[in-house]
Amino acid sequence: MTISCLGYIIFSSSNLDDWRQFGEQVVGAMNVAQDDNSVALKIDEQPFRILVEPGDADHVIALGWEMAGTEEFSALQETLKAQGFAIRNGSDSEAENRAVTAFFTTFDPAGNPLEFYHGRTLDQTAFLSPVGVKSFVTGDMGLGHVVVPGGEDMEGTHAFYTAVLGLGDSDDLNMQLPGENGPKIRVRFLHAANARHHSLAIASLPSPSGVIHAMLEMEDVDDVGRCHDRVLAAERPLMASLGRHCNDNMLSFYVVGPGSIPFEIGCEGLQVDWTDFEPTKSSVPDHWGHAYQVPV
């Protein structure tokens, strides 16, 4: 497996001030952008993990995947070209903006925008949360995880991530959403070359922003609880109440962020030794909690 982790997410937004307030005062990240023309949220030793640039709407621009090295980077690029995927090499200025040596872009079969990079620069500025968050669980496990639409051909999108990109299966969830006429959905959970239970999930759901949710993991339940308090104080709507997932054991809640993009804030996520693991199948998502309070 050559993809190390989910390194960063880039969004566009028409309301950068809302992202600054949410990122700093609710989540507890550092905004390290050099000017008011973007928001760059730092949560660890990386230059940033979430970058927000000006745009007409809140939408994902790129999911940034870190490659194991230059050889793996070049090999994947050639593989994708050989299979007919359109590739665009990032410019030097774009690479500098992302603090990477090089990157290229493409789209998965569902139309989700992907970037693959190598050689990210570490930032010597220590992470210091403006609201006292001790730390986020990142390191070689990357930003956290992201859930995106799988498109009309879920099987084809799943095959792209497993057979072409080399991600591994973690769990296959088939469930019915709450409510008398709640739709049945399927979510395929996939892991990269790190211990995080999943870095990506593809779901049989649409999303106007291109992201069904993104997850940030905090060090412990107290930081999650304090974040929950900040969400309520800021009158940010919850998408789901506090709960614990079955497949990755994450204790978390979901908040509706800027542009109606949901964020999962959690702790105690399962870390797996993949050398002795059998992918699971699930029919329920939670041991308890996570009652949805707004439409998904």
C-alpha positions as CSV (number, residue, x, y, z in Angstrom):
1,M,0.0,0.0,0.0
2,T,1.5,3.3,-1.1
3,I,-1.0,5.9,0.3
4,S,0.2,6.9,3.7
5,C,-2.7,9.0,5.0
6,L,-5.2,11.7,4.3
7,G,-3.0,14.8,4.6
8,Y,-5.2,17.8,4.0
9,I,-8.6,19.0,2.7
10,I,-9.0,22.1,0.6
11,F,-12.4,23.9,0.5
12,S,-13.8,26.9,-1.3
13,S,-16.1,29.3,0.6
14,S,-18.0,32.5,0.2
15,N,-17.7,33.2,3.9
16,L,-14.1,33.0,5.2
17,D,-15.0,34.8,8.4
18,D,-17.4,31.9,9.4
19,W,-14.6,29.4,8.8
20,R,-12.2,31.5,10.9
21,Q,-14.7,31.6,13.8
22,F,-15.6,27.9,13.5
23,G,-12.0,26.7,13.1
24,E,-10.5,28.8,15.9
25,Q,-13.2,29.3,18.5
26,V,-15.2,26.1,18.0
27,V,-12.8,23.4,16.8
28,G,-9.8,25.0,18.5
29,A,-7.4,25.0,15.5
30,M,-4.8,27.7,14.8
31,N,-5.5,29.9,11.7
32,V,-2.0,30.4,10.3
33,A,-3.0,32.0,7.0
34,Q,-0.7,34.9,6.1
35,D,-3.6,37.2,5.1
36,D,-7.4,37.5,5.0
37,N,-7.7,35.9,1.6
38,S,-7.7,32.3,3.0
39,V,-8.1,30.3,6.2
40,A,-5.4,27.7,7.0
41,L,-6.2,25.6,10.0
42,K,-3.2,24.0,11.8
43,I,-3.8,21.2,14.3
44,D,-0.3,19.6,14.6
45,E,3.3,19.9,13.2
46,Q,2.0,20.1,9.6
47,P,1.7,23.6,8.0
48,F,-2.1,23.1,7.9
49,R,-4.6,20.3,7.6
50,I,-7.6,22.3,6.3
51,L,-7.3,25.1,3.8
52,V,-10.2,27.3,2.8
53,E,-9.9,29.6,-0.3
54,P,-12.4,32.2,-1.6
55,G,-15.2,30.8,-3.8
56,D,-18.8,31.3,-4.8
57,A,-20.0,28.4,-2.6
58,D,-18.8,26.0,0.1
59,H,-17.4,23.0,-1.7
60,V,-14.5,20.6,-1.5
61,I,-11.7,21.5,-3.9
62,A,-9.3,18.7,-3.1
63,L,-8.7,15.7,-0.8
64,G,-4.9,15.6,-0.4
65,W,-3.5,12.1,-0.1
66,E,0.1,11.7,1.1
67,M,2.2,9.1,-0.8
68,A,4.8,6.9,0.8
69,G,7.6,8.4,-1.3
70,T,8.7,9.7,-4.7
71,E,8.8,6.3,-6.4
72,E,5.3,5.5,-5.2
73,F,4.1,8.9,-6.3
74,S,5.5,8.5,-9.8
75,A,4.2,4.9,-10.1
76,L,0.7,5.9,-9.1
77,Q,0.7,8.7,-11.6
78,E,1.7,6.3,-14.4
79,T,-0.9,3.7,-13.4
80,L,-3.7,6.3,-13.5
81,K,-2.6,7.6,-16.8
82,A,-2.4,4.1,-18.2
83,Q,-6.0,3.5,-17.1
84,G,-7.3,6.6,-18.8
85,F,-7.6,8.9,-15.9
86,A,-7.1,12.6,-16.6
87,I,-4.0,13.9,-14.7
88,R,-3.0,17.5,-14.0
89,N,0.4,18.2,-12.5
90,G,0.3,21.0,-9.9
91,S,2.4,24.1,-10.6
92,D,5.3,25.2,-8.5
93,S,3.3,28.0,-7.0
94,E,0.4,25.6,-6.1
95,A,2.8,23.1,-4.6
96,E,4.3,26.0,-2.5
97,N,0.8,26.9,-1.4
98,R,0.3,23.4,-0.1
99,A,3.8,23.1,1.3
100,V,4.6,20.0,-0.7
101,T,7.4,19.1,-3.1
102,A,5.0,18.0,-5.9
103,F,1.4,16.9,-6.5
104,F,-1.0,15.9,-9.2
105,T,-4.7,16.0,-9.4
106,T,-7.4,13.7,-10.7
107,F,-11.0,12.6,-10.0
108,D,-12.4,9.4,-8.8
109,P,-15.2,7.7,-10.7
110,A,-17.8,9.5,-8.6
111,G,-16.3,12.9,-9.4
112,N,-14.6,13.5,-6.1
113,P,-11.5,15.7,-6.5
114,L,-8.2,14.1,-5.4
115,E,-4.7,15.3,-5.0
116,F,-1.7,13.0,-4.5
117,Y,1.5,14.5,-3.1
118,H,4.9,13.8,-1.6
119,G,7.5,15.7,0.4
120,R,5.4,17.9,2.7
121,T,7.2,20.5,4.7
122,L,7.0,20.3,8.5
123,D,6.2,23.6,10.3
124,Q,8.5,24.5,13.2
125,T,5.8,26.6,14.8
126,A,4.3,24.7,17.7
127,F,0.6,24.0,17.7
128,L,-1.1,26.2,20.3
129,S,-4.9,26.1,20.4
130,P,-6.6,29.4,20.9
131,V,-9.2,27.7,23.2
132,G,-6.9,25.3,25.0
133,V,-7.3,22.0,23.0
134,K,-4.3,19.9,24.2
135,S,-3.7,18.1,20.9
136,F,-5.3,16.3,17.9
137,V,-4.6,12.7,17.1
138,T,-2.7,12.9,13.8
139,G,0.9,12.0,13.2
140,D,1.4,9.3,10.6
141,M,-2.4,8.7,10.7
142,G,-3.0,12.0,9.0
143,L,-5.7,14.6,9.4
144,G,-8.5,12.2,10.4
145,H,-11.0,10.8,8.0
146,V,-13.4,12.0,5.3
147,V,-16.7,10.6,4.0
148,V,-17.6,11.4,0.4
149,P,-20.4,10.3,-2.1
150,G,-19.8,7.0,-3.8
151,G,-21.8,8.0,-6.9
152,E,-24.2,6.0,-8.9
153,D,-21.7,3.1,-9.3
154,M,-20.6,2.4,-5.7
155,E,-18.9,-0.8,-6.8
156,G,-16.9,1.0,-9.4
157,T,-15.8,3.7,-7.0
158,H,-14.9,1.1,-4.4
159,A,-12.9,-0.8,-6.9
160,F,-11.0,2.3,-7.9
161,Y,-9.9,2.9,-4.3
162,T,-9.0,-0.7,-3.6
163,A,-7.7,-2.2,-6.9
164,V,-6.2,1.0,-8.3
165,L,-5.2,3.1,-5.3
166,G,-4.5,0.1,-3.0
167,L,-6.6,1.2,0.0
168,G,-7.8,-1.7,2.2
169,D,-11.3,-2.6,3.3
170,S,-12.2,-1.9,7.0
171,D,-16.0,-2.3,7.2
172,D,-19.1,-2.6,5.0
173,L,-22.1,-0.9,6.6
174,N,-25.6,-1.5,5.3
175,M,-28.2,0.3,7.3
176,Q,-31.5,2.2,7.3
177,L,-31.5,5.9,8.3
178,P,-33.8,6.9,11.2
179,G,-37.5,7.7,10.5
180,E,-40.5,5.8,9.2
181,N,-39.3,6.2,5.6
182,G,-35.6,6.5,6.2
183,P,-33.6,5.4,3.2
184,K,-31.3,2.4,3.2
185,I,-27.7,3.4,2.7
186,R,-24.4,1.7,2.2
187,V,-21.0,2.9,3.5
188,R,-17.7,1.3,2.6
189,F,-14.9,2.2,5.0
190,L,-11.3,2.1,3.8
191,H,-7.9,2.4,5.4
192,A,-4.6,3.7,4.2
193,A,-1.1,2.5,5.3
194,N,-1.6,3.6,8.9
195,A,-3.3,2.4,12.0
196,R,-6.5,4.5,11.8
197,H,-9.5,2.3,11.3
198,H,-10.5,4.3,8.2
199,S,-9.2,7.4,6.4
200,L,-11.9,7.4,3.8
201,A,-15.5,6.2,3.5
202,I,-17.7,6.2,0.4
203,A,-21.4,6.4,1.0
204,S,-24.6,6.0,-1.1
205,L,-25.6,9.5,-0.3
206,P,-25.4,12.8,-2.2
207,S,-23.7,15.9,-0.8
208,P,-24.0,19.5,-2.2
209,S,-20.6,20.3,-0.8
210,G,-19.0,17.1,-2.0
211,V,-18.2,16.0,1.6
212,I,-20.7,14.1,3.7
213,H,-18.5,14.7,6.8
214,A,-14.9,15.2,7.9
215,M,-13.6,13.9,11.2
216,L,-11.1,15.4,13.6
217,E,-9.9,13.3,16.5
218,M,-9.0,14.9,19.8
219,E,-6.9,13.4,22.6
220,D,-9.6,12.6,25.1
221,V,-13.2,12.9,26.0
222,D,-12.7,16.1,28.0
223,D,-11.5,17.9,24.9
224,V,-14.5,16.5,23.0
225,G,-16.9,17.6,25.7
226,R,-15.4,21.1,25.8
227,C,-15.8,21.3,22.1
228,H,-19.4,20.2,22.4
229,D,-19.9,23.1,25.0
230,R,-18.4,25.6,22.5
231,V,-20.7,24.3,19.7
232,L,-23.7,24.9,21.9
233,A,-22.4,28.3,23.1
234,A,-21.9,29.4,19.5
235,E,-25.4,28.1,18.6
236,R,-24.0,25.8,15.9
237,P,-26.5,23.1,15.0
238,L,-25.7,19.5,15.8
239,M,-26.2,16.9,13.1
240,A,-25.9,14.1,15.5
241,S,-25.8,13.9,19.3
242,L,-23.0,12.3,21.3
243,G,-22.6,8.6,20.6
244,R,-20.1,5.8,20.0
245,H,-19.7,4.0,16.7
246,C,-19.5,0.3,16.4
247,N,-16.9,-0.2,13.7
248,D,-14.1,2.2,14.9
249,N,-15.3,2.7,18.5
250,M,-15.1,6.5,18.1
251,L,-16.9,8.5,20.8
252,S,-18.1,11.6,19.0
253,F,-20.7,14.1,18.0
254,Y,-21.4,15.8,14.6
255,V,-21.7,19.6,14.2
256,V,-22.9,21.4,11.1
257,G,-19.9,23.6,10.1
258,P,-19.6,26.5,7.7
259,G,-21.5,26.1,4.4
260,S,-23.5,23.2,6.0
261,I,-20.5,21.0,5.9
262,P,-20.7,18.5,8.8
263,F,-17.7,17.7,11.1
264,E,-17.4,14.8,13.4
265,I,-15.4,15.6,16.5
266,G,-14.3,12.5,18.4
267,C,-11.8,10.6,20.5
268,E,-10.8,7.0,21.3
269,G,-10.8,5.9,17.7
270,L,-9.8,2.3,17.0
271,Q,-6.2,1.7,15.8
272,V,-5.7,-1.5,13.9
273,D,-2.8,-3.9,13.2
274,W,-3.7,-4.7,9.6
275,T,-1.5,-7.8,9.4
276,D,-4.1,-9.7,11.4
277,F,-7.4,-8.2,10.4
278,E,-10.5,-9.4,8.6
279,P,-12.8,-6.7,7.2
280,T,-16.1,-6.5,9.0
281,K,-19.8,-6.2,7.9
282,S,-22.1,-4.0,10.0
283,S,-25.9,-3.4,10.0
284,V,-26.0,-0.8,12.7
285,P,-23.6,2.2,13.0
286,D,-23.6,2.8,16.7
287,H,-23.4,1.1,20.1
288,W,-25.4,4.1,21.4
289,G,-26.3,7.7,20.7
290,H,-25.7,9.7,17.5
291,A,-29.4,10.6,17.2
292,Y,-29.7,12.7,14.1
293,Q,-31.2,16.1,14.8
294,V,-31.1,17.7,11.3
295,P,-31.6,16.1,7.9
296,V,-28.5,14.2,6.6
